[in-house]
Amino acid sequence: MTIKTHNLGYPRIGDFRELKFALEAYWKGDKTQAELDAVAAEIRYQNIQTQIAAGIELIPLNDFAYYDQVLNMSTLLGVIPKRFRQENYELDVAFRMARGRAPSDDQACCAEHGHQQAQSKAGYAGAMKKWFDTNYHYIVPELYDDTEFAMTDTRLFAEVAEALALKGDGQNIDFKPVLVGPVTYLYLAENVGHAIPKLSRLPALLNVYQQILQKLAEQGIHWVQIDEPILGLELSTEWQQAFDLAYAELSQAPVKILLATYFETLGAHLDLVCNLPVAGLHYDGLRGEKQLNALIEQYPAAKVLSLGLVDGRNIWKTDLNAALASLQAAKDKFADHLWIAPSCSLLHVPVNLEVEDKLNPELKSYLAFAKQKLAEVKLIADALNGQAEQAALQANAKLMADKQQSKLIHNAQVQARLAQLASLPLDRAAPYSERAPLQKAKFNLPLFPTTTIGSFPQTAEIRQARRQFKNGTLTEAQYIEAMQAEIRDVCERQERIGIDVLVHGEPERNDMVEYFGEQLDGYAFTQFGWVQSYGSRCVKPPIIFGDVSRPQAMTVSWSQYAQSQTDQIMKGMLTGAVTMLQWSFVRNDQPRETTCNQIALVLRDEVLDLEAAGIHMIQIDEAALREGLPLKKSDWADYLRWAVNSFRVTTSGVQNDTQIHTHMCYSEFNDIIEAVAAMDADVITIETSKSNMKLLDAFVDFAYPNEIGPGVYDIHSPNIPTVEQMVRLIEKAAQLIPAERLWVNPDCGLKTRGWAETEPALANMVKAAQQLRAQFADKPKTA
């Protein structure tokens, strides 16, 4: 027996986002469920064939999901909130959980497209959070007092049968279903109301996992991958003990369990994991590099050890010779019990580099996407088995050496400016207590001022104009006029609705990171490098390959034009340095702090240019600040130091009466509230409606000193909020934050919504603010 290759998961969107387009067509009623299922089946088939061709011997199943894999586990386990439960499970139940509404909630759609009539109505969608420190989102499981685990959704078993049928074609392959582990699932779930303690549910949950594993064994499955990434966190004793309980029971199942953990070291859990009664362990040898040798030394030689030295989170080619050196001790100890895989699921990288024909050839030579990473896994295994061609390893070594000296990557001027960073003041000229009166006098805004987060619907006409400009069928002058027409339109709409602080709507921006990166040196962009963010939402992250600089201003002309169309305040919009970093594929040859500071200096120049151009209210979005936190709390302080400092580098040069806003998405602030306050933004807007203002609990024990805009409606749902719903949310917020420091705004940007939903929602928002002003007009102000 030789060293084995396997994979933890493959991108599910299709080579050219086929799943995205099929999902959106289904949600609109333009495709039937049968047509959607056909697209999904073809993607699964092609993914399996790609992995077979690459030489992957054990191929993952259940890595496909219409929305996300945690939602898949919730429907499989019967964890469906009351508001969506119905007698017979159907796919639309999952879509209601994710989106608040599904096609079969529309009676006309039901009649026209043959959907079953829904037995439950549309409701508010489940909360959405980031999957650990990635830019992938999952729908948070909701646990109620009456939640009972039971196998509900049988798609897993249908997909296993679908894949196993391929073995009849004479393929020398095997399959490994992937499940979110029971302990991780409970850890990520949210107790709703006065629900019983989460870990008290573990025995009942394990009973259903046992049923799942039994059914998989009956189908002919030998190995099951169970993902427990919370092993990379710092867990309390009771959560550590939960692993002993869980795997003592699951080890009795008639399948072999490969326990998979990734994104971090095991830390203090090394002894725990080495003693769990599982057949094998997968370990992320890149993000867990500091503990790799200790794991190899301690893990039992009689068990399978799978190691991931091919980066499933980034797009750079693997240094094969370095990887082989790291694996030598494991090869010596584990021999035919050693498996090779990517570090984690390849969900987080684009599908195929081969289709990219416009990248700089030198840069392209440094890259590997999901398909190419499979080849690297095979090459590492072949080398360990003594079957690799030495020419391939020599070519890789030369490439790594060339990259270190590349003039494409290294810019002496940027490095010289960065060396002067320590002399730059990080504080505004005056504290917020002195800035606030100046800003109030300058802007003269009413109580509960209204604004939006920046983007407005990206209509088909906007997207078409952008495509035509890129392919040369629209001149630059024609494109500018088209975008200016959109800006005029959104200014008129906002004035008509009665919004206090306007935005220009960002029609010229394809993405809040990509737009800026396209104008910066040191960034590169792919044509087809899409990755899934959530559901049908795909992003095409920029590649930060070299030192970052700004050839010219990026937003000033658009903001100036927008301000010329209105007498009201126009807010400038930028994406912050941490978010630019976090939502890009970042170079791996220098510390992330260094790259972040390069971006912060670029944004500082843009902020000062906006201010000089007459834009005195500027929002710098740091949507990804919290998701950049290291998984271990012991590492947080250093990250927060440089992340907060990068924001202050960006903003500290403006005048006291220029108002700095920031926006953060889906962030739990309780444990980083002091760092958020240290950013010293004059106004912070945050997502809070999905949590029913629960995220404002952070402000119970911490007197946040500046102004805050808690989002009053969920922009990810097509549901239109009522005035009463938004008033109730702000009334909750006003119990924690003085009314005179509260703003009224949506949760996030409105790019993905349509005008038919956006206008009435914003009109209701303005009415809510007006009602609140009347309610609070005679109340005494809080100091």
C-alpha positions in Angstrom: 0.0 0.0 0.0 1.3 3.5 -0.8 0.6 7.0 0.5 -2.9 8.0 -0.3 -4.4 11.2 -1.8 -7.7 12.6 -0.8 -9.6 15.9 -0.8 -11.6 17.6 1.9 -14.0 19.5 -0.4 -14.3 21.1 -3.9 -15.9 24.4 -5.1 -19.6 23.9 -5.6 -20.5 26.9 -7.8 -19.3 25.3 -11.1 -16.5 26.4 -13.4 -18.4 29.4 -14.6 -20.9 30.0 -11.7 -23.5 27.7 -13.1 -25.0 27.1 -9.7 -25.3 30.9 -9.0 -27.3 31.5 -12.1 -29.5 28.4 -11.7 -30.3 29.4 -8.1 -31.2 32.9 -9.0 -33.4 31.8 -11.9 -35.2 29.4 -9.6 -35.7 32.1 -6.9 -37.2 34.3 -9.6 -39.4 31.5 -10.9 -37.6 31.2 -14.2 -36.5 27.7 -13.5 -38.3 24.7 -12.0 -36.7 22.8 -9.1 -36.2 19.9 -11.5 -34.1 22.2 -13.7 -32.2 23.5 -10.7 -31.5 19.9 -9.6 -30.2 19.0 -13.1 -27.7 21.8 -13.0 -26.6 20.7 -9.5 -26.2 17.1 -10.5 -24.0 18.1 -13.5 -21.7 20.2 -11.3 -21.3 17.3 -8.9 -20.5 15.0 -11.8 -17.9 17.3 -13.3 -16.3 17.9 -9.9 -15.9 14.1 -9.3 -14.5 13.7 -12.8 -12.0 16.5 -12.2 -10.8 14.9 -9.0 -10.5 11.4 -10.7 -8.5 12.9 -13.5 -6.1 14.6 -11.0 -5.4 11.3 -9.3 -7.4 11.8 -6.1 -8.2 8.4 -4.7 -10.7 9.3 -2.0 -13.2 11.9 -3.2 -15.5 14.0 -0.9 -19.3 13.8 -1.1 -21.8 16.1 0.6 -19.4 19.0 0.0 -22.0 20.3 -2.4 -24.7 22.6 -1.0 -27.3 24.8 -2.6 -26.7 27.5 0.1 -24.1 26.3 2.7 -23.0 23.1 4.4 -24.1 24.1 7.9 -27.6 24.7 6.6 -27.3 21.3 5.0 -26.6 19.8 8.4 -29.5 21.7 10.0 -32.0 20.3 7.5 -30.4 16.8 7.7 -30.7 16.9 11.5 -34.2 18.4 11.5 -33.1 21.7 13.1 -35.7 23.8 11.4 -37.2 26.8 13.2 -41.0 26.6 14.0 -41.7 29.5 11.6 -40.5 27.3 8.7 -41.6 23.8 9.8 -44.0 21.9 7.7 -45.2 18.3 7.5 -43.0 17.2 4.6 -39.6 18.6 4.0 -38.8 20.2 0.7 -35.9 22.3 -0.7 -37.8 25.6 -0.3 -37.7 25.1 3.5 -33.9 25.5 3.4 -34.3 28.6 1.2 -36.7 30.1 3.7 -34.2 29.5 6.5 -31.5 31.2 4.5 -33.4 34.0 2.8 -36.7 34.4 4.7 -38.7 33.5 1.6 -38.8 30.9 -1.2 -40.4 30.7 -4.6 -43.3 28.5 -3.4 -44.4 31.4 -1.0 -45.6 33.2 -4.1 -49.0 31.8 -5.1 -48.7 32.9 -8.7 -45.2 31.3 -8.9 -46.7 28.1 -7.5 -49.4 28.0 -10.1 -47.1 28.8 -13.0 -44.1 26.6 -12.1 -45.7 23.7 -10.4 -44.2 24.2 -6.9 -46.0 22.7 -4.0 -48.0 25.2 -2.1 -46.1 26.2 1.0 -47.5 25.1 4.3 -45.5 27.8 6.1 -45.3 31.4 5.4 -42.3 33.6 4.7 -40.5 34.7 7.8 -37.3 36.4 8.9 -34.2 34.6 7.7 -31.7 32.9 10.0 -28.7 34.8 11.2 -25.6 34.6 9.1 -22.1 34.4 10.4 -18.6 34.0 8.9 -17.2 30.5 8.9 -14.3 31.0 11.3 -11.8 33.5 9.8 -12.9 33.0 6.2 -15.1 35.1 4.0 -17.5 32.2 3.6 -20.8 32.6 5.5 -23.1 30.1 7.1 -26.7 30.1 8.4 -26.6 29.8 12.2 -28.6 26.8 13.5 -31.4 27.8 15.9 -32.0 25.6 18.9 -35.3 26.0 20.8 -36.7 24.2 23.9 -38.8 22.0 21.7 -36.1 21.3 19.0 -35.9 17.6 18.4 -33.2 16.1 16.3 -34.4 13.7 13.5 -33.2 12.9 10.0 -35.3 15.2 7.9 -33.6 16.0 4.6 -32.4 12.9 2.7 -30.4 14.6 -0.1 -27.2 13.4 1.4 -28.1 9.7 0.8 -29.3 10.5 -2.7 -26.1 12.2 -3.6 -24.1 9.3 -2.2 -26.1 6.8 -4.3 -25.6 9.1 -7.3 -21.8 9.0 -6.8 -21.5 5.4 -6.0 -23.2 4.6 -9.3 -20.0 5.9 -11.0 -18.0 3.1 -9.6 -19.8 0.8 -11.9 -17.9 2.5 -14.8 -14.8 0.6 -13.8 -13.3 3.7 -12.0 -10.7 2.9 -9.4 -12.1 5.4 -6.9 -13.8 5.6 -3.5 -15.9 8.2 -1.8 -15.9 9.9 1.6 -19.0 11.8 2.7 -18.2 15.0 4.7 -20.3 16.0 7.8 -20.0 19.0 10.1 -19.0 17.4 13.4 -21.6 17.2 16.2 -19.5 19.2 18.7 -18.7 22.0 16.2 -22.4 22.0 15.1 -23.6 22.5 18.7 -20.9 25.1 19.3 -21.9 27.2 16.3 -25.6 26.9 17.0 -27.5 29.6 18.9 -29.8 28.9 21.8 -33.0 30.9 21.2 -35.0 32.2 24.1 -34.6 30.1 27.2 -33.4 27.0 25.4 -31.7 24.3 27.4 -27.9 24.2 27.6 -26.4 23.3 24.3 -24.2 20.4 25.5 -27.1 18.8 27.3 -28.4 18.1 23.8 -25.3 16.2 22.7 -26.6 12.6 23.4 -29.7 13.2 21.4 -27.7 14.7 18.6 -25.3 11.8 18.6 -28.2 9.4 18.2 -29.0 11.0 14.9 -25.4 11.0 13.8 -25.3 7.3 14.5 -28.3 6.8 12.3 -26.6 8.8 9.5 -23.4 6.8 9.8 -25.4 3.5 9.8 -27.3 4.5 6.7 -24.0 5.5 4.9 -22.5 2.2 5.9 -25.5 0.4 4.4 -24.9 2.3 1.2 -21.4 0.9 1.0 -19.4 3.8 2.5 -16.2 2.9 4.3 -14.8 6.3 5.4 -16.6 9.4 6.6 -14.9 12.7 7.1 -16.2 14.6 10.2 -15.1 18.2 10.4 -14.4 19.6 13.8 -12.7 23.0 13.2 -13.5 24.3 16.7 -10.5 22.2 17.7 -8.5 25.2 16.5 -10.2 27.4 19.2 -9.4 27.7 22.9 -12.1 25.5 24.4 -13.4 25.2 27.9 -13.1 21.9 29.8 -16.7 21.0 29.2 -16.4 21.4 25.4 -13.2 19.4 25.4 -15.0 16.7 27.3 -17.7 16.7 24.7 -15.2 15.4 22.2 -14.5 12.4 24.4 -18.2 11.7 24.7 -19.0 12.2 21.1 -16.2 10.1 19.6 -16.5 7.3 22.1 -20.0 6.8 20.8 -19.4 7.6 17.1 -16.4 5.2 17.0 -19.0 2.4 17.4 -20.4 3.1 14.0 -19.7 0.7 11.1 -17.6 3.2 9.2 -14.1 4.6 9.7 -14.0 8.2 10.9 -11.5 10.7 9.6 -11.6 13.6 12.1 -10.7 16.8 10.2 -9.5 20.0 11.8 -8.0 23.0 10.0 -7.3 26.7 10.1 -5.2 26.5 13.3 -3.0 24.5 15.5 -4.5 22.1 18.0 -2.9 24.0 20.8 -3.8 22.6 24.2 -6.0 20.0 22.6 -3.1 18.0 21.2 -3.3 15.3 23.8 -7.1 15.2 23.5 -7.1 14.6 19.8 -4.3 12.1 19.8 -6.4 9.9 22.2 -9.7 10.1 20.5 -11.0 6.7 19.2 -11.1 7.6 15.5 -9.5 5.8 12.6 -7.6 8.9 11.3 -7.0 12.6 11.7 -6.6 15.3 9.1 -4.4 18.3 10.1 -3.8 21.6 8.5 0.0 21.6 8.2 0.2 25.2 7.0 -1.9 27.2 9.5 -0.9 24.6 12.1 2.8 24.6 11.1 4.0 25.5 14.6 2.6 22.3 16.0 3.2 20.0 13.0 6.3 18.2 14.3 4.8 17.7 17.8 1.7 16.1 16.2 3.7 13.8 14.0 5.7 12.7 17.0 2.7 12.1 19.3 0.0 10.8 17.0 -0.4 7.0 17.1 1.5 5.4 14.1 -1.2 2.7 13.7 -3.8 5.3 12.7 -4.1 7.3 9.5 -2.6 10.8 9.6 -3.7 13.1 6.8 -1.6 16.2 6.3 -2.4 19.3 4.3 0.6 21.2 3.0 -1.3 22.6 -0.1 -3.0 25.8 0.8 -6.8 25.5 0.5 -7.2 29.2 1.5 -4.9 31.0 -0.9 -4.0 30.9 -4.5 -0.2 30.6 -4.5 1.7 27.6 -5.7 3.0 25.3 -3.1 6.7 25.3 -2.4 6.9 21.5 -3.1 10.4 21.0 -1.8 9.6 22.7 1.5 6.4 20.7 1.8 8.3 17.4 1.2 10.9 18.4 3.8 8.1 19.0 6.3 6.5 15.6 5.5 9.7 13.5 5.8 9.3 12.7 9.5 5.6 11.7 8.9 6.6 9.5 6.0 9.2 7.7 8.1 6.7 7.1 11.0 3.4 6.5 9.3 4.4 4.9 6.0 1.3 3.6 4.3 -0.9 5.3 7.0 0.1 8.7 5.7 -2.5 10.5 3.5 -1.9 13.8 1.5 -4.6 16.4 1.0 -5.1 20.2 0.7 -5.0 22.0 4.1 -8.8 22.4 4.1 -11.7 22.3 1.7 -10.9 24.0 -1.7 -14.2 25.8 -1.4 -12.2 29.0 -0.6 -10.3 29.2 -3.8 -11.3 29.7 -7.5 -11.9 26.7 -9.6 -9.5 26.6 -12.5 -6.5 28.7 -13.4 -6.4 27.3 -17.0 -9.2 29.6 -18.1 -7.4 32.7 -17.1 -5.7 34.1 -20.3 -5.3 37.8 -19.3 -3.1 37.5 -16.3 0.5 38.7 -16.4 2.4 35.5 -17.4 4.9 35.8 -14.6 2.2 36.3 -12.0 0.2 33.4 -13.4 3.3 31.1 -13.1 3.1 31.7 -9.3 -0.6 30.7 -8.9 -2.6 27.5 -8.4 -6.4 27.3 -8.2 -8.5 24.4 -7.0 -7.9 22.2 -10.0 -4.2 22.9 -9.9 -4.0 22.2 -6.2 -5.3 18.7 -6.8 -2.3 18.2 -9.1 0.0 19.5 -6.4 -1.4 17.0 -3.9 -0.8 14.2 -6.4 2.7 15.4 -7.1 3.6 15.5 -3.3 2.2 12.0 -2.9 4.1 10.7 -5.9 7.3 12.3 -4.6 6.9 10.6 -1.2 6.2 7.3 -3.0 9.4 7.8 -5.1 7.4 8.2 -8.3 7.7 12.0 -9.0 9.7 13.4 -11.9 12.6 15.3 -10.6 12.3 17.9 -13.3 8.9 19.0 -11.8 10.5 19.5 -8.4 13.5 21.3 -9.8 11.2 23.7 -11.8 9.2 24.4 -8.7 12.3 25.2 -6.7 13.5 27.7 -9.4 10.1 29.3 -9.5 10.2 29.9 -5.7 13.7 31.5 -6.0 12.6 33.7 -8.9 9.6 35.0 -6.9 11.8 36.2 -4.0 13.7 38.5 -6.4 10.9 39.5 -8.7 10.7 43.2 -9.6 7.0 42.7 -10.3 6.5 42.1 -6.6 9.0 44.5 -4.9 8.8 48.3 -5.1 11.5 50.3 -3.4 9.5 53.5 -3.2 6.6 51.8 -1.4 9.1 50.2 1.0 10.8 53.5 1.7 7.4 55.2 2.5 6.5 52.3 4.8 9.8 52.8 6.7 8.6 56.3 7.7 5.3 55.0 9.1 6.4 55.2 12.7 6.7 59.0 12.5 3.1 59.4 11.4 0.6 60.6 14.1 -2.2 58.1 14.6 -4.5 60.4 16.6 -7.0 62.9 15.2 -6.1 66.5 16.1 -8.8 66.6 18.8 -10.7 63.9 20.7 -14.3 63.0 19.7 -15.7 65.1 22.6 -14.3 68.2 20.9 -15.0 67.1 17.3 -18.7 66.3 17.9 -19.9 69.8 18.5 -18.1 71.1 15.5 -19.6 68.4 13.3 -23.1 69.0 14.7 -22.8 72.7 13.9 -21.5 72.0 10.4 -24.0 69.4 9.3 -27.1 70.5 11.3 -28.7 67.1 11.2 -32.0 66.2 12.9 -32.4 63.7 15.7 -32.1 60.1 14.4 -30.5 61.1 11.1 -31.1 58.7 8.2 -28.5 57.4 5.7 -27.7 54.2 3.8 -24.5 52.2 3.9 -23.4 53.1 0.4 -24.5 51.0 -2.5 -27.9 51.0 -4.3 -29.3 48.3 -6.6 -26.9 47.3 -9.4 -29.5 47.1 -12.1 -29.1 45.1 -15.4 -28.5 48.4 -17.2 -25.6 49.3 -14.9 -24.0 45.8 -15.3 -24.5 46.0 -19.0 -22.8 49.4 -19.3 -19.9 48.1 -17.3 -19.5 45.0 -19.5 -19.7 47.2 -22.7 -17.1 49.6 -21.3 -14.8 46.7 -20.5 -15.2 45.0 -23.9 -14.7 48.3 -25.8 -18.3 48.7 -27.2 -18.8 51.8 -24.9 -16.4 54.7 -24.9 -15.1 56.1 -21.6 -17.1 59.3 -22.1 -20.3 57.2 -22.8 -19.6 55.1 -19.7 -19.0 58.1 -17.5 -22.3 59.7 -18.7 -24.2 56.4 -18.0 -22.8 56.2 -14.5 -23.5 59.9 -13.9 -27.1 59.4 -15.1 -27.4 56.6 -12.4 -25.9 59.0 -9.8 -28.5 61.7 -10.7 -31.2 59.1 -10.4 -30.2 57.9 -7.0 -29.8 61.5 -5.7 -33.3 62.3 -6.9 -34.7 59.1 -5.3 -33.0 59.8 -1.9 -34.2 63.4 -1.9 -37.8 62.3 -2.7 -37.7 59.7 0.0 -36.3 62.2 2.5 -33.0 60.7 3.5 -30.8 63.1 5.4 -27.3 62.0 4.3 -27.0 60.9 0.7 -24.7 58.5 -1.0 -23.9 58.3 -4.7 -25.0 54.7 -4.9 -21.7 53.3 -6.3 -22.9 52.4 -9.8 -19.4 52.4 -11.1 -18.2 49.8 -8.5 -18.3 46.1 -9.4 -17.3 45.1 -5.8 -16.3 47.1 -2.7 -12.8 45.6 -2.8 -12.3 44.8 -6.5 -13.1 48.4 -7.5 -10.3 49.8 -5.5 -7.8 47.1 -6.2 -8.2 47.6 -10.0 -6.8 51.1 -9.5 -3.9 50.2 -7.3 -0.4 48.9 -8.3 0.4 45.6 -6.6 -3.1 44.2 -7.3 -4.2 41.8 -10.0 -7.6 40.5 -11.1 -8.8 37.3 -12.6 -11.6 36.9 -15.2 -13.2 33.8 -13.7 -11.6 33.6 -10.2 -15.0 33.4 -8.4 -15.5 32.0 -4.9 -18.7 31.5 -3.0 -19.4 33.9 -0.2 -22.9 32.6 0.7 -25.8 31.1 -1.3 -25.6 32.5 -4.8 -23.4 35.4 -3.8 -20.0 34.9 -5.4 -17.0 37.3 -5.1 -13.9 37.5 -7.2 -11.2 38.4 -4.7 -8.3 40.5 -5.9 -4.8 39.1 -5.7 -2.4 41.2 -3.7 0.8 40.0 -5.3 3.2 42.9 -4.7 3.9 46.2 -2.9 0.8 48.5 -3.0 0.7 52.0 -4.3 -1.9 54.4 -5.8 -1.2 56.0 -9.2 -4.1 58.5 -8.9 -7.3 59.3 -7.0 -9.9 56.6 -7.2 -13.2 58.0 -6.0 -12.9 61.8 -5.9 -14.5 62.7 -9.3 -17.5 60.5 -8.7 -18.1 62.0 -5.2 -17.6 65.5 -6.5 -20.1 64.9 -9.3 -22.7 63.5 -6.8 -22.3 66.4 -4.5 -22.9 68.8 -7.4 -26.3 67.2 -7.9 -27.7 68.0 -4.5 -27.6 70.6 -1.7 -27.7 67.9 0.9 -24.7 66.2 2.5 -23.0 63.7 0.3 -21.0 60.9 2.0 -17.8 59.7 0.4 -17.3 55.9 0.4 -14.1 53.9 0.8 -13.2 50.3 1.7 -10.8 50.1 4.7 -7.4 48.6 4.7 -8.2 45.5 6.8 -11.2 44.6 4.6 -9.1 45.2 1.4 -6.6 42.7 2.9 -9.1 40.2 4.3 -11.2 40.0 1.2 -8.2 39.5 -1.1 -5.8 36.7 -1.8 -2.9 38.1 0.1 0.8 37.6 -0.8 2.4 35.0 1.5 6.0 36.3 1.4 5.6 39.0 4.1 3.6 39.6 7.3 -0.1 40.6 6.7 0.5 43.7 8.9 3.1 45.0 6.4 0.7 44.6 3.5 -2.2 46.2 5.5 -0.1 49.2 6.3 0.8 49.7 2.6 -3.0 49.8 1.8 -3.7 52.2 4.8 -1.2 54.7 3.4 -2.8 54.6 0.0 -6.3 55.1 1.6 -4.9 58.0 3.7 -4.1 59.8 0.5 -7.6 59.2 -0.9 -9.3 60.5 2.3 -7.3 63.7 2.2 -8.1 64.1 -1.5 -11.8 63.7 -0.8 -11.7 66.2 2.0 -9.8 68.7 -0.2 -12.5 68.2 -2.9 -15.3 69.3 -0.4 -16.4 65.9 0.8 -16.5 66.3 4.6 -18.3 63.1 5.6 -16.4 60.0 4.6 -17.3 56.4 5.4 -14.4 53.8 5.5 -15.9 50.4 5.6 -14.2 47.8 7.8 -16.7 45.0 7.3 -14.0 42.4 7.9 -12.3 43.7 11.0 -13.7 41.0 13.3 -13.3 38.2 10.8 -9.6 38.9 10.7 -9.2 37.9 14.4 -7.0 34.9 14.9 -8.9 31.9 16.0 -7.1 31.7 19.4 -7.9 34.6 21.7 -4.3 34.6 23.0 -3.3 35.9 19.5 -5.9 38.7 19.3 -4.1 41.6 21.0 -1.4 41.8 18.3 -3.8 41.6 15.4 -6.1 44.2 17.0 -3.1 46.5 17.5 -2.2 46.6 13.8 -5.7 46.4 12.5 -6.9 49.4 14.6 -3.7 51.3 13.8 -4.2 50.8 10.1 -7.6 52.5 10.4 -6.1 55.4 12.3 -3.4 55.8 9.7 -6.1 56.2 7.1 -8.2 58.8 9.1 -5.9 60.7 11.4 -5.0 63.5 8.8 -8.5 65.0 8.4 -9.8 68.2 10.0 -11.9 68.0 13.2 -15.1 69.0 11.5 -14.8 66.2 8.9 -16.9 63.3 10.1 -15.4 59.8 9.7 -17.9 56.9 9.5 -17.1 53.2 9.4 -19.3 50.2 8.8 -19.0 46.6 10.0 -21.0 43.6 8.9 -22.0 40.6 11.0 -19.7 41.4 13.8 -20.1 40.4 17.5 -18.6 43.3 19.3 -18.7 42.2 22.9 -15.1 40.9 23.1 -13.5 43.5 20.9 -15.6 46.6 21.8 -12.6 48.4 23.2 -10.7 47.9 20.0 -13.7 49.2 18.0 -13.8 52.3 20.2 -10.1 52.8 19.7 -10.6 53.2 16.0 -12.1 56.6 17.0 -14.6 56.8 14.1 -17.1 59.5 14.7 -20.0 57.2 13.6 -20.1 53.4 13.3 -22.9 51.6 11.5 -23.4 47.9 12.2 -25.7 45.0 11.3 -28.1 44.3 14.1 -31.6 43.6 12.6 -31.1 39.8 12.1 -30.1 39.5 15.8 -33.1 41.7 16.8 -30.6 44.2 18.3 -28.9 41.4 20.3 -25.5 42.5 19.0 -26.0 45.7 20.9 -25.4 43.7 24.1 -21.8 44.8 23.7 -22.8 48.3 24.8 -24.4 47.2 28.1 -21.2 47.2 30.0 -19.2 49.4 27.8 -20.0 53.1 27.4 -19.3 53.5 23.7 -18.3 57.2 23.4 -19.2 58.0 19.8 -22.3 57.8 17.5 -23.7 54.6 16.2 -26.2 53.4 13.5 -27.6 50.0 14.4 -29.1 48.5 11.2 -32.9 48.5 11.2 -33.6 46.1 8.4 -32.0 43.0 6.8 -30.9 43.8 3.3 -30.3 40.1 2.5 -34.0 39.3 2.7 -36.5 40.4 0.0 -39.0 41.1 2.7 -39.9 44.8 3.1 -39.7 45.9 6.7 -42.6 47.8 8.3 -42.3 51.2 10.0 -43.4 49.5 13.3 -40.6 46.9 13.1 -37.9 49.5 12.6 -39.2 51.8 15.3 -39.2 48.9 17.7 -35.6 48.1 16.9 -34.4 51.7 17.4 -36.4 51.9 20.6 -34.4 48.9 21.8 -31.2 50.6 20.8 -32.1 53.8 22.6 -32.3 51.9 25.9 -28.5 51.4 25.6 -27.3 54.4 23.6 -28.4 58.0 24.0 -30.9 59.0 21.3 -28.9 62.0 20.2 -26.0 59.6 19.2 -28.2 57.2 17.2 -28.4 57.0 13.4 -31.0 55.1 11.4 -29.8 53.0 8.4 -30.1 49.6 6.8 -27.9 46.7 7.9 -25.6 46.9 4.9 -25.4 48.1 1.3 -28.3 47.6 -1.1 -26.4 46.4 -4.2 -28.1 43.0 -4.3 -31.6 44.3 -3.9 -34.0 45.6 -6.5 -35.6 49.1 -6.5 -39.1 47.5 -6.1 -37.9 46.4 -2.6 -35.5 49.2 -1.9 -37.6 52.3 -2.3 -40.5 51.2 0.0 -38.1 49.9 2.5 -36.2 53.2 2.7 -39.5 55.2 2.7 -40.6 53.1 5.7 -37.1 53.8 7.3 -37.5 57.5 6.9 -41.1 57.3 8.4 -39.7 55.4 11.3 -37.1 58.0 12.0 -39.7 60.8 11.8 -41.9 58.9 14.3 -38.9 58.4 16.6 -38.1 62.1 16.4 -41.7 62.9 17.6 -41.4 60.3 20.4 -38.1 61.6 21.7 -38.5 65.3 21.0 -39.4 66.2 24.6 -37.1 63.7 26.3 -34.1 65.1 28.2 -30.8 64.6 26.5 -28.3 62.2 28.0 -24.8 63.5 28.7 
